[in-house]
């Protein structure tokens, strides 16, 4: 649209006979078209300014236009159009000067006129080339629909081989609904203002396209009120329309899923609140309360399969009843402890432990969902120093320390905090699953492969069946019981999500009682 408006501005400036007025109209119009750009004209030479354009020909200097910092914020395409418009303003100022000279001395201007005619023809050719190479379709037609002029983008947009082929067709043939054109003509007649519309139209082969067009009517000066011709700018927005349609469908599906999940979560929240009331009668039936709590936790785990639909409001709804359960349980332990036998005390401790596990699970799930929203803050990482620091932190409190062998590792490019989370998880797993091995060994190796950095972490621990190589990255997937090895079953899911967010991948392999190996591939 900017290109079209600048084109019309140049046409208007060619009609002005006074240089000062031409410059004034140019500045006022450009500031209207580019809201952030302000212009100032200087008639003297050697004007200072970071963004400026000298209105100069081979033989004459007309002044300098200085732009404010808003010029820098323009797109490359907008600056291109603005610079070419300044060039055309120089031609217009020279034309006005020549016209003034021509009035005073015709003879002395004969040779100048010839040269200036050539210059003007060259400038016109340059402007015509700019018109032809515009990335948007430009056209001119009569009120009856006869197409008078088009550019190459117009030919390409409607699927024709040449201008001549397209010019043979009336404008009405391209509308999917002829009533659309009638409404456009009617609006131009009634308002006389530029019209911006979106219409469905047809290409040469009949393919439907959506087109956003800007129409402007030009009136016949001899017959006032009669439209002489219509200029227009058109852009194919079919992809945008289709994308918006797909986006709307996605939003509708997402809303349905959110509503479904919200309903399920609300049901679970209700059950948690009911379990809170049940604790009041814990003295009467502790065993029944424990079973109900286990069922609630199991149902909650099933609801949480689709972690991406979790939000911070869900966290609040789940945490409140858990805090209440924990609070009531602590009250029972502190104020009614003497009323319980050993079995009752054990059950209270089980409830507290389960509430703690549930709280940790919510934290892990929220961490899992936050990864998808986190913006990566990438930097170059010295991998050897990075991993050695992590290992030092992990093995420091251990009485039995594994043997850890680290080769020369390739540097990584990624988010320091997220990748730290990845290696803490993988290395701590390797340590955990080799604790019962007589001589635990962990090997960390790496290599560069074209644009990929590969890091592998291998241990000689308890391992796993290789058929679970993919499944262990799913949320809640555990190959061992909580009594055997602690954990919520979310850690490897977080690891995989972080790696995929870095556009990499992770592969797991193993063998029962013969160790496990994790290979990470990250782009440089």
PEPELIN-V684798 format. One record per pair of residues at least 12 apart in sequence whose C-alpha atoms are under 10 Angstrom apart, sorted by the first residue. I is the first residue (numbers start at 1). J is the second residue. If there is no record, write none. Layout:
i:I j:J
i:I j:J
This chain:
i:1 j:33
i:1 j:136
i:1 j:138
i:1 j:196
i:1 j:213
i:1 j:214
i:1 j:232
i:1 j:233
i:1 j:234
i:1 j:235
i:2 j:30
i:2 j:33
i:2 j:34
i:2 j:77
i:2 j:78
i:2 j:81
i:2 j:82
i:2 j:233
i:3 j:77
i:3 j:78
i:3 j:80
i:3 j:81
i:3 j:82
i:3 j:85
i:3 j:130
i:3 j:131
i:3 j:134
i:3 j:135
i:3 j:136
i:3 j:138
i:3 j:233
i:4 j:131
i:4 j:134
i:4 j:136
i:4 j:137
i:4 j:138
i:4 j:214
i:4 j:231
i:4 j:232
i:4 j:233
i:4 j:234
i:5 j:29
i:5 j:30
i:5 j:33
i:5 j:233
i:6 j:26
i:6 j:29
i:6 j:30
i:6 j:33
i:6 j:81
i:6 j:82
i:6 j:84
i:6 j:85
i:7 j:81
i:7 j:85
i:7 j:88
i:7 j:127
i:7 j:130
i:7 j:131
i:8 j:216
i:8 j:231
i:9 j:25
i:9 j:26
i:9 j:29
i:9 j:30
i:9 j:85
i:9 j:89
i:10 j:22
i:10 j:26
i:10 j:85
i:10 j:86
i:10 j:88
i:10 j:89
i:10 j:92
i:10 j:127
i:11 j:92
i:12 j:25
i:12 j:26
i:13 j:25
i:13 j:26
i:13 j:88
i:13 j:89
i:13 j:92
i:13 j:93
i:14 j:88
i:14 j:89
i:14 j:91
i:14 j:92
i:14 j:93
i:14 j:95
i:14 j:96
i:15 j:92
i:15 j:96
i:16 j:92
i:16 j:93
i:16 j:96
i:17 j:92
i:17 j:93
i:17 j:95
i:17 j:96
i:17 j:97
i:17 j:99
i:17 j:100
i:18 j:93
i:18 j:96
i:18 j:97
i:18 j:99
i:18 j:100
i:19 j:62
i:19 j:89
i:19 j:92
i:19 j:93
i:19 j:94
i:19 j:95
i:19 j:96
i:19 j:97
i:20 j:93
i:22 j:89
i:22 j:92
i:22 j:93
i:22 j:96
i:23 j:41
i:23 j:63
i:23 j:65
i:23 j:89
i:23 j:90
i:23 j:92
i:23 j:93
i:24 j:40
i:24 j:41
i:26 j:39
i:26 j:85
i:26 j:86
i:26 j:89
i:27 j:39
i:27 j:40
i:27 j:41
i:27 j:65
i:30 j:82
i:30 j:85
i:34 j:70
i:34 j:71
i:34 j:74
i:34 j:78
i:34 j:82
i:35 j:70
i:36 j:68
i:36 j:69
i:36 j:70
i:36 j:71
i:36 j:72
i:36 j:73
i:36 j:74
i:37 j:67
i:37 j:68
i:37 j:69
i:37 j:70
i:37 j:71
i:37 j:72
i:37 j:73
i:37 j:74
i:38 j:66
i:38 j:67
i:38 j:68
i:38 j:69
i:38 j:70
i:38 j:71
i:39 j:51
i:39 j:52
i:39 j:65
i:39 j:66
i:39 j:67
i:39 j:68
i:39 j:70
i:39 j:71
i:40 j:52
i:40 j:64
i:40 j:65
i:40 j:66
i:40 j:67
i:40 j:68
i:41 j:53
i:41 j:54
i:41 j:55
i:41 j:62
i:41 j:63
i:41 j:64
i:41 j:65
i:41 j:66
i:41 j:67
i:42 j:54
i:42 j:62
i:42 j:63
i:42 j:64
i:42 j:65
i:42 j:66
i:43 j:55
i:43 j:61
i:43 j:62
i:43 j:63
i:43 j:64
i:43 j:65
i:44 j:61
i:44 j:62
i:44 j:63
i:44 j:64
i:45 j:61
i:45 j:62
i:45 j:63
i:45 j:64
i:46 j:63
i:46 j:64
i:47 j:63
i:47 j:64
i:47 j:65
i:47 j:66
i:48 j:64
i:48 j:66
i:49 j:64
i:49 j:65
i:49 j:66
i:49 j:67
i:49 j:68
i:49 j:69
i:50 j:66
i:50 j:67
i:50 j:68
i:50 j:69
i:50 j:71
i:50 j:72
i:51 j:65
i:51 j:66
i:51 j:67
i:51 j:68
i:51 j:69
i:51 j:70
i:51 j:71
i:51 j:72
i:52 j:64
i:52 j:65
i:52 j:66
i:52 j:67
i:52 j:68
i:52 j:71
i:52 j:83
i:53 j:65
i:53 j:66
i:53 j:67
i:53 j:83
i:53 j:86
i:53 j:87
i:54 j:66
i:54 j:86
i:54 j:87
i:54 j:90
i:55 j:86
i:55 j:87
i:55 j:88
i:55 j:89
i:55 j:90
i:55 j:91
i:55 j:93
i:55 j:94
i:56 j:87
i:56 j:90
i:56 j:91
i:56 j:93
i:56 j:94
i:57 j:87
i:57 j:90
i:57 j:91
i:57 j:93
i:57 j:94
i:57 j:119
i:59 j:94
i:60 j:90
i:60 j:94
i:60 j:97
i:61 j:90
i:61 j:94
i:62 j:90
i:62 j:93
i:62 j:94
i:62 j:97
i:63 j:90
i:64 j:86
i:65 j:86
i:77 j:135
i:81 j:130
i:81 j:134
i:84 j:126
i:84 j:127
i:84 j:130
i:85 j:127
i:87 j:123
i:87 j:127
i:88 j:120
i:88 j:123
i:88 j:124
i:88 j:126
i:88 j:127
i:91 j:116
i:91 j:119
i:91 j:120
i:91 j:123
i:91 j:124
i:92 j:120
i:94 j:116
i:94 j:119
i:94 j:120
i:95 j:113
i:95 j:116
i:95 j:117
i:95 j:120
i:98 j:112
i:98 j:113
i:98 j:116
i:99 j:113
i:101 j:113
i:128 j:151
i:129 j:151
i:130 j:151
i:131 j:150
i:131 j:151
i:131 j:152
i:131 j:153
i:132 j:150
i:132 j:151
i:132 j:152
i:132 j:153
i:132 j:154
i:133 j:151
i:133 j:152
i:133 j:153
i:134 j:151
i:134 j:152
i:134 j:153
i:134 j:154
i:135 j:151
i:135 j:152
i:135 j:153
i:135 j:154
i:135 j:235
i:136 j:151
i:136 j:152
i:136 j:153
i:136 j:154
i:136 j:157
i:136 j:233
i:136 j:234
i:136 j:235
i:136 j:236
i:137 j:150
i:137 j:151
i:137 j:152
i:137 j:153
i:137 j:154
i:137 j:155
i:137 j:156
i:137 j:157
i:137 j:158
i:137 j:213
i:137 j:232
i:137 j:233
i:137 j:234
i:137 j:235
i:137 j:236
i:138 j:150
i:138 j:151
i:138 j:152
i:138 j:153
i:138 j:154
i:138 j:155
i:138 j:213
i:138 j:214
i:138 j:231
i:138 j:232
i:138 j:233
i:138 j:234
i:138 j:235
i:139 j:151
i:139 j:153
i:139 j:154
i:139 j:215
i:139 j:230
i:139 j:231
i:139 j:232
i:139 j:233
i:139 j:234
i:140 j:215
i:140 j:216
i:140 j:217
i:140 j:229
i:140 j:230
i:140 j:231
i:140 j:232
i:140 j:233
i:141 j:167
i:141 j:170
i:141 j:171
i:141 j:217
i:141 j:228
i:141 j:229
i:141 j:230
i:141 j:231
i:141 j:232
i:142 j:170
i:142 j:171
i:142 j:217
i:142 j:218
i:142 j:227
i:142 j:228
i:142 j:229
i:142 j:230
i:142 j:231
i:143 j:171
i:143 j:185
i:143 j:217
i:143 j:226
i:143 j:227
i:143 j:228
i:143 j:229
i:143 j:230
i:144 j:170
i:144 j:171
i:144 j:172
i:144 j:185
i:144 j:229
i:145 j:169
i:145 j:170
i:145 j:171
i:145 j:172
i:145 j:173
i:145 j:181
i:145 j:185
i:145 j:229
i:145 j:230
i:146 j:167
i:146 j:168
i:146 j:169
i:146 j:170
i:146 j:171
i:146 j:172
i:146 j:229
i:147 j:166
i:147 j:167
i:147 j:168
i:147 j:169
i:147 j:170
i:147 j:171
i:147 j:172
i:147 j:229
i:147 j:230
i:148 j:167
i:148 j:168
i:148 j:170
i:148 j:229
i:148 j:230
i:148 j:231
i:149 j:163
i:149 j:166
i:149 j:167
i:149 j:231
i:150 j:163
i:150 j:164
i:150 j:166
i:150 j:167
i:150 j:231
i:150 j:232
i:150 j:233
i:151 j:163
i:153 j:234
i:153 j:235
i:154 j:166
i:154 j:233
i:154 j:234
i:154 j:235
i:154 j:236
i:155 j:167
i:155 j:203
i:155 j:204
i:156 j:203
i:157 j:203
i:157 j:204
i:157 j:209
i:157 j:211
i:157 j:234
i:157 j:235
i:157 j:236
i:158 j:174
i:158 j:201
i:158 j:202
i:158 j:203
i:158 j:204
i:158 j:205
i:158 j:206
i:158 j:207
i:158 j:208
i:158 j:209
i:158 j:236
i:159 j:202
i:159 j:203
i:159 j:204
i:159 j:205
i:159 j:206
i:159 j:207
i:160 j:203
i:160 j:204
i:160 j:205
i:161 j:204
i:166 j:204
i:172 j:201
i:173 j:201
i:173 j:202
i:173 j:203
i:173 j:204
i:174 j:200
i:174 j:201
i:174 j:202
i:174 j:203
i:174 j:204
i:174 j:206
i:174 j:208
i:174 j:209
i:175 j:199
i:175 j:200
i:175 j:201
i:175 j:202
i:175 j:203
i:175 j:208
i:175 j:209
i:175 j:211
i:176 j:199
i:176 j:200
i:176 j:201
i:176 j:202
i:176 j:203
i:176 j:206
i:176 j:207
i:176 j:208
i:176 j:209
i:176 j:210
i:177 j:199
i:177 j:200
i:177 j:201
i:177 j:202
i:178 j:201
i:180 j:197
i:180 j:198
i:180 j:199
i:180 j:200
i:180 j:201
i:181 j:199
i:184 j:196
i:184 j:197
i:184 j:215
i:185 j:215
i:185 j:217
i:185 j:227
i:185 j:230
i:188 j:215
i:188 j:216
i:188 j:217
i:188 j:218
i:188 j:227
i:188 j:230
i:189 j:217
i:189 j:225
i:189 j:226
i:189 j:227
i:192 j:216
i:192 j:217
i:192 j:218
i:192 j:219
i:192 j:225
i:192 j:227
i:193 j:215
i:193 j:216
i:193 j:217
i:193 j:218
i:194 j:214
i:194 j:215
i:194 j:216
i:194 j:217
i:194 j:231
i:194 j:232
i:195 j:213
i:195 j:214
i:195 j:215
i:195 j:216
i:195 j:217
i:195 j:232
i:196 j:212
i:196 j:213
i:196 j:214
i:196 j:215
i:196 j:216
i:196 j:232
i:196 j:233
i:196 j:234
i:197 j:211
i:197 j:212
i:197 j:213
i:197 j:214
i:197 j:215
i:197 j:234
i:198 j:210
i:198 j:211
i:198 j:212
i:198 j:213
i:198 j:214
i:198 j:234
i:198 j:235
i:198 j:236
i:198 j:237
i:199 j:211
i:199 j:212
i:199 j:213
i:199 j:237
i:200 j:212
i:200 j:236
i:200 j:237
i:200 j:238
i:201 j:236
i:208 j:238
i:209 j:236
i:209 j:237
i:209 j:238
i:209 j:239
i:209 j:241
i:210 j:235
i:210 j:236
i:210 j:237
i:210 j:238
i:210 j:239
i:210 j:240
i:210 j:241
i:210 j:242
i:211 j:233
i:211 j:234
i:211 j:235
i:211 j:236
i:211 j:237
i:211 j:238
i:211 j:241
i:212 j:233
i:212 j:234
i:212 j:235
i:212 j:236
i:212 j:237
i:212 j:238
i:213 j:232
i:213 j:233
i:213 j:234
i:213 j:235
i:213 j:236
i:213 j:237
i:214 j:231
i:214 j:232
i:214 j:233
i:214 j:234
i:214 j:235
i:215 j:230
i:215 j:231
i:215 j:232
i:215 j:233
i:215 j:234
i:216 j:229
i:216 j:230
i:216 j:231
i:216 j:232
i:216 j:233
i:217 j:229
i:217 j:230
i:217 j:231
i:217 j:232
i:218 j:230
i:218 j:231
i:254 j:309
i:257 j:306
i:257 j:309
i:258 j:309
i:258 j:310
i:261 j:303
i:261 j:304
i:261 j:306
i:261 j:309
i:261 j:310
i:262 j:303
i:262 j:309
i:262 j:310
i:262 j:314
i:264 j:299
i:264 j:300
i:264 j:303
i:264 j:304
i:265 j:299
i:265 j:300
i:265 j:303
i:265 j:304
i:265 j:310
i:265 j:314
i:265 j:317
i:265 j:318
i:266 j:314
i:266 j:317
i:266 j:318
i:267 j:299
i:267 j:300
i:268 j:296
i:268 j:297
i:268 j:299
i:268 j:300
i:268 j:303
i:268 j:317
i:268 j:318
i:269 j:296
i:269 j:300
i:269 j:314
i:269 j:317
i:269 j:318
i:269 j:319
i:269 j:320
i:269 j:321
i:269 j:322
i:270 j:317
i:270 j:318
i:270 j:321
i:271 j:292
i:271 j:293
i:271 j:295
i:271 j:296
i:271 j:299
i:271 j:300
i:271 j:321
i:272 j:292
i:272 j:293
i:272 j:296
i:272 j:297
i:272 j:300
i:272 j:317
i:272 j:318
i:272 j:320
i:272 j:321
i:272 j:322
i:272 j:324
i:272 j:325
i:273 j:318
i:273 j:320
i:273 j:321
i:273 j:322
i:273 j:324
i:273 j:325
i:274 j:292
i:274 j:321
i:275 j:289
i:275 j:290
i:275 j:292
i:275 j:293
i:275 j:296
i:275 j:321
i:275 j:322
i:275 j:324
i:275 j:325
i:276 j:289
i:276 j:293
i:276 j:321
i:276 j:322
i:276 j:323
i:276 j:324
i:276 j:325
i:276 j:326
i:276 j:327
i:276 j:328
i:276 j:329
i:277 j:324
i:277 j:325
i:277 j:328
i:278 j:292
i:278 j:293
i:278 j:325
i:279 j:293
i:279 j:324
i:279 j:325
i:279 j:328
i:279 j:329
i:279 j:332
i:280 j:328
i:280 j:329
i:280 j:332
i:282 j:329
i:282 j:332
i:282 j:344
i:282 j:348
i:283 j:332
i:283 j:336
i:283 j:339
i:283 j:340
i:283 j:344
i:285 j:344
i:286 j:343
i:286 j:344
i:286 j:345
i:286 j:347
i:286 j:348
i:287 j:343
i:287 j:344
i:287 j:347
i:289 j:347
i:289 j:351
i:290 j:347
i:290 j:348
i:290 j:350
i:290 j:351
i:290 j:354
i:293 j:325
i:293 j:351
i:293 j:354
i:293 j:355
i:294 j:351
i:294 j:354
i:297 j:354
i:297 j:355
i:297 j:357
i:297 j:358
i:300 j:318
i:300 j:358
i:301 j:358
i:301 j:361
i:301 j:362
i:301 j:475
i:301 j:476
i:302 j:476
i:304 j:361
i:304 j:362
i:304 j:365
i:304 j:475
i:304 j:476
i:305 j:365
i:305 j:474
i:305 j:475
i:305 j:476
i:306 j:365
i:306 j:369
i:306 j:475
i:307 j:365
i:307 j:366
i:307 j:367
i:307 j:368
i:307 j:369
i:307 j:370
i:307 j:475
i:308 j:365
i:308 j:366
i:308 j:368
i:308 j:369
i:308 j:370
i:308 j:371
i:308 j:372
i:308 j:373
i:309 j:369
i:310 j:362
i:310 j:365
i:310 j:366
i:310 j:368
i:310 j:369
i:310 j:370
i:311 j:366
i:311 j:369
i:311 j:370
i:312 j:366
i:312 j:369
i:312 j:370
i:314 j:362
i:314 j:366
i:315 j:359
i:315 j:362
i:315 j:363
i:315 j:365
i:315 j:366
i:318 j:358
i:318 j:359
i:318 j:362
i:319 j:355
i:319 j:358
i:319 j:359
i:319 j:362
i:321 j:355
i:322 j:352
i:322 j:354
i:322 j:355
i:322 j:356
i:322 j:358
i:322 j:359
i:323 j:355
i:323 j:356
i:323 j:359
i:325 j:351
i:325 j:352
i:325 j:355
i:326 j:348
i:326 j:351
i:326 j:352
i:326 j:353
i:326 j:354
i:326 j:355
i:326 j:356
i:327 j:352
i:329 j:348
i:329 j:349
i:329 j:351
i:329 j:352
i:329 j:355
i:330 j:348
i:330 j:349
i:330 j:352
i:332 j:345
i:332 j:348
i:333 j:345
i:333 j:348
i:333 j:349
i:357 j:487
i:357 j:488
i:358 j:488
i:360 j:487
i:360 j:488
i:361 j:476
i:361 j:487
i:361 j:488
i:361 j:489
i:361 j:490
i:362 j:488
i:364 j:488
i:364 j:489
i:364 j:490
i:364 j:491
i:364 j:493
i:364 j:494
i:365 j:475
i:365 j:476
i:365 j:488
i:365 j:490
i:365 j:491
i:365 j:493
i:365 j:494
i:367 j:490
i:367 j:491
i:367 j:494
i:368 j:475
i:368 j:490
i:368 j:491
i:368 j:493
i:368 j:494
i:368 j:495
i:368 j:497
i:368 j:498
i:369 j:494
i:369 j:497
i:370 j:494
i:371 j:418
i:371 j:494
i:371 j:495
i:371 j:497
i:371 j:498
i:371 j:501
i:372 j:494
i:372 j:497
i:372 j:498
i:372 j:500
i:372 j:501
i:373 j:501
i:374 j:418
i:374 j:498
i:374 j:501
i:375 j:415
i:375 j:501
i:376 j:414
i:376 j:415
i:376 j:416
i:376 j:417
i:376 j:418
i:376 j:498
i:376 j:501
i:376 j:502
i:377 j:413
i:377 j:414
i:377 j:415
i:377 j:416
i:377 j:417
i:377 j:418
i:378 j:412
i:378 j:413
i:378 j:414
i:378 j:415
i:378 j:416
i:378 j:417
i:378 j:418
i:378 j:502
i:379 j:412
i:379 j:413
i:379 j:414
i:379 j:415
i:379 j:416
i:380 j:411
i:380 j:412
i:380 j:413
i:380 j:414
i:380 j:415
i:380 j:416
i:380 j:524
i:381 j:410
i:381 j:411
i:381 j:412
i:381 j:413
i:381 j:414
i:381 j:415
i:381 j:416
i:381 j:419
i:382 j:409
i:382 j:410
i:382 j:411
i:382 j:412
i:382 j:413
i:383 j:408
i:383 j:409
i:383 j:410
i:383 j:411
i:383 j:412
i:383 j:413
i:383 j:446
i:383 j:455
i:384 j:406
i:384 j:407
i:384 j:408
i:384 j:409
i:384 j:410
i:384 j:411
i:384 j:412
i:384 j:444
i:384 j:446
i:385 j:409
i:386 j:411
i:386 j:412
i:386 j:416
i:386 j:419
i:386 j:420
i:386 j:423
i:387 j:406
i:387 j:409
i:387 j:420
i:387 j:423
i:387 j:424
i:387 j:427
i:387 j:444
i:388 j:404
i:388 j:406
i:389 j:420
i:390 j:420
i:390 j:421
i:390 j:423
i:390 j:424
i:390 j:427
i:390 j:428
i:391 j:404
i:391 j:423
i:391 j:424
i:391 j:427
i:391 j:428
i:391 j:431
i:393 j:424
i:394 j:424
i:394 j:427
i:394 j:428
i:394 j:431
i:395 j:427
i:395 j:428
i:395 j:431
i:398 j:431
i:398 j:435
i:400 j:431
i:400 j:435
i:400 j:436
i:400 j:438
i:400 j:439
i:400 j:440
i:401 j:431
i:401 j:434
i:401 j:435
i:401 j:439
i:401 j:440
i:401 j:441
i:402 j:430
i:402 j:431
i:402 j:432
i:402 j:434
i:402 j:435
i:402 j:437
i:402 j:438
i:402 j:439
i:402 j:440
i:402 j:441
i:402 j:442
i:402 j:459
i:403 j:431
i:403 j:439
i:403 j:440
i:403 j:441
i:403 j:442
i:403 j:443
i:403 j:459
i:404 j:427
i:404 j:431
i:404 j:440
i:404 j:441
i:404 j:442
i:404 j:443
i:404 j:444
i:404 j:458
i:404 j:459
i:405 j:441
i:405 j:442
i:405 j:443
i:405 j:444
i:405 j:445
i:405 j:457
i:405 j:458
i:406 j:442
i:406 j:443
i:406 j:444
i:406 j:445
i:406 j:446
i:406 j:457
i:407 j:443
i:407 j:444
i:407 j:445
i:407 j:446
i:407 j:447
i:408 j:444
i:408 j:445
i:408 j:446
i:408 j:447
i:409 j:444
i:409 j:445
i:409 j:446
i:409 j:447
i:409 j:448
i:409 j:453
i:409 j:454
i:409 j:455
i:409 j:456
i:410 j:445
i:410 j:446
i:410 j:447
i:410 j:448
i:410 j:449
i:410 j:452
i:410 j:453
i:410 j:454
i:410 j:455
i:410 j:524
i:411 j:446
i:411 j:447
i:411 j:448
i:411 j:453
i:411 j:454
i:411 j:455
i:411 j:524
i:412 j:452
i:412 j:453
i:412 j:454
i:412 j:455
i:412 j:522
i:412 j:523
i:412 j:524
i:413 j:453
i:413 j:502
i:413 j:522
i:413 j:523
i:413 j:524
i:414 j:499
i:414 j:501
i:414 j:502
i:414 j:522
i:414 j:523
i:414 j:524
i:415 j:498
i:415 j:501
i:415 j:502
i:418 j:494
i:418 j:495
i:418 j:498
i:418 j:499
i:418 j:501
i:418 j:502
i:419 j:495
i:419 j:498
i:419 j:499
i:419 j:502
i:421 j:491
i:421 j:494
i:421 j:495
i:421 j:498
i:422 j:491
i:422 j:492
i:422 j:494
i:422 j:495
i:422 j:496
i:422 j:497
i:422 j:498
i:422 j:499
i:422 j:520
i:423 j:457
i:423 j:495
i:424 j:495
i:425 j:491
i:425 j:492
i:425 j:494
i:425 j:495
i:426 j:457
i:426 j:458
i:426 j:491
i:426 j:492
i:426 j:495
i:426 j:517
i:426 j:518
i:427 j:442
i:427 j:443
i:427 j:444
i:427 j:457
i:427 j:458
i:427 j:459
i:429 j:459
i:429 j:461
i:429 j:485
i:429 j:487
i:429 j:491
i:429 j:492
i:429 j:516
i:430 j:442
i:430 j:443
i:430 j:457
i:430 j:458
i:430 j:459
i:430 j:460
i:430 j:461
i:430 j:462
i:430 j:463
i:430 j:515
i:430 j:516
i:430 j:517
i:430 j:518
i:431 j:459
i:431 j:460
i:431 j:461
i:432 j:461
i:432 j:462
i:432 j:485
i:432 j:486
i:433 j:459
i:433 j:460
i:433 j:461
i:433 j:462
i:433 j:463
i:433 j:484
i:433 j:485
i:433 j:515
i:433 j:516
i:434 j:459
i:434 j:460
i:434 j:461
i:434 j:462
i:434 j:463
i:434 j:513
i:434 j:515
i:435 j:461
i:435 j:462
i:436 j:461
i:436 j:462
i:437 j:460
i:437 j:461
i:437 j:462
i:437 j:513
i:438 j:461
i:439 j:460
i:439 j:461
i:440 j:459
i:440 j:460
i:440 j:461
i:440 j:515
i:441 j:458
i:441 j:459
i:441 j:460
i:441 j:461
i:441 j:515
i:442 j:457
i:442 j:458
i:442 j:459
i:442 j:460
i:442 j:461
i:442 j:515
i:442 j:516
i:442 j:517
i:443 j:456
i:443 j:457
i:443 j:458
i:443 j:459
i:443 j:460
i:443 j:517
i:444 j:456
i:444 j:457
i:444 j:458
i:444 j:459
i:444 j:517
i:444 j:518
i:444 j:519
i:445 j:457
i:445 j:458
i:445 j:519
i:446 j:519
i:446 j:520
i:446 j:521
i:447 j:521
i:448 j:521
i:448 j:522
i:448 j:523
i:448 j:524
i:449 j:521
i:449 j:523
i:449 j:524
i:450 j:523
i:450 j:524
i:451 j:521
i:451 j:522
i:451 j:523
i:451 j:524
i:452 j:504
i:452 j:520
i:452 j:521
i:452 j:522
i:452 j:523
i:452 j:524
i:453 j:504
i:453 j:520
i:453 j:521
i:453 j:522
i:453 j:523
i:453 j:524
i:454 j:504
i:454 j:505
i:454 j:506
i:454 j:519
i:454 j:520
i:454 j:521
i:454 j:522
i:454 j:523
i:454 j:524
i:455 j:506
i:455 j:518
i:455 j:519
i:455 j:520
i:455 j:521
i:455 j:522
i:456 j:506
i:456 j:507
i:456 j:508
i:456 j:517
i:456 j:518
i:456 j:519
i:456 j:520
i:456 j:521
i:457 j:508
i:457 j:516
i:457 j:517
i:457 j:518
i:457 j:519
i:457 j:520
i:458 j:508
i:458 j:509
i:458 j:510
i:458 j:515
i:458 j:516
i:458 j:517
i:458 j:518
i:458 j:519
i:459 j:510
i:459 j:514
i:459 j:515
i:459 j:516
i:459 j:517
i:459 j:518
i:460 j:510
i:460 j:511
i:460 j:513
i:460 j:514
i:460 j:515
i:460 j:516
i:460 j:517
i:461 j:510
i:461 j:511
i:461 j:512
i:461 j:513
i:461 j:514
i:461 j:515
i:461 j:516
i:461 j:517
i:462 j:510
i:462 j:511
i:462 j:512
i:462 j:513
i:462 j:514
i:462 j:515
i:462 j:516
i:463 j:479
i:463 j:509
i:463 j:510
i:463 j:511
i:463 j:512
i:463 j:513
i:463 j:514
i:463 j:515
i:463 j:516
i:463 j:517
i:464 j:479
i:464 j:480
i:464 j:508
i:464 j:509
i:464 j:510
i:464 j:511
i:464 j:512
i:464 j:513
i:464 j:514
i:464 j:515
i:464 j:516
i:464 j:517
i:465 j:479
i:465 j:509
i:465 j:510
i:465 j:511
i:465 j:512
i:465 j:513
i:465 j:514
i:465 j:516
i:466 j:508
i:466 j:509
i:466 j:510
i:466 j:511
i:466 j:512
i:466 j:516
i:467 j:509
i:467 j:510
i:467 j:511
i:468 j:508
i:468 j:509
i:468 j:510
i:469 j:507
i:469 j:508
i:469 j:509
i:469 j:510
i:469 j:516
i:469 j:517
i:469 j:518
i:470 j:506
i:470 j:507
i:470 j:508
i:470 j:509
i:471 j:493
i:471 j:508
i:472 j:489
i:472 j:490
i:472 j:491
i:472 j:492
i:472 j:493
i:472 j:508
i:473 j:489
i:473 j:490
i:473 j:491
i:473 j:492
i:473 j:493
i:473 j:494
i:473 j:495
i:473 j:496
i:473 j:497
i:473 j:506
i:473 j:507
i:473 j:508
i:474 j:489
i:474 j:490
i:474 j:491
i:474 j:492
i:474 j:493
i:474 j:494
i:474 j:496
i:475 j:488
i:475 j:489
i:475 j:490
i:475 j:491
i:475 j:492
i:475 j:493
i:475 j:494
i:476 j:488
i:476 j:489
i:476 j:490
i:476 j:491
i:476 j:492
i:476 j:493
i:477 j:489
i:477 j:490
i:477 j:491
i:477 j:492
i:477 j:493
i:478 j:490
i:478 j:492
i:496 j:520
i:499 j:520
i:499 j:521
i:499 j:522
i:500 j:521
i:500 j:522
i:502 j:521
i:502 j:522
i:502 j:523
i:502 j:524
i:503 j:521
i:503 j:522
i:503 j:523
i:504 j:520
i:504 j:521
i:504 j:522
i:504 j:523
i:504 j:524
i:505 j:519
i:505 j:520
i:505 j:521
i:505 j:522
i:505 j:523
i:506 j:518
i:506 j:519
i:506 j:520
i:506 j:521
i:506 j:522
i:507 j:519
i:507 j:520
i:507 j:521
i:508 j:520
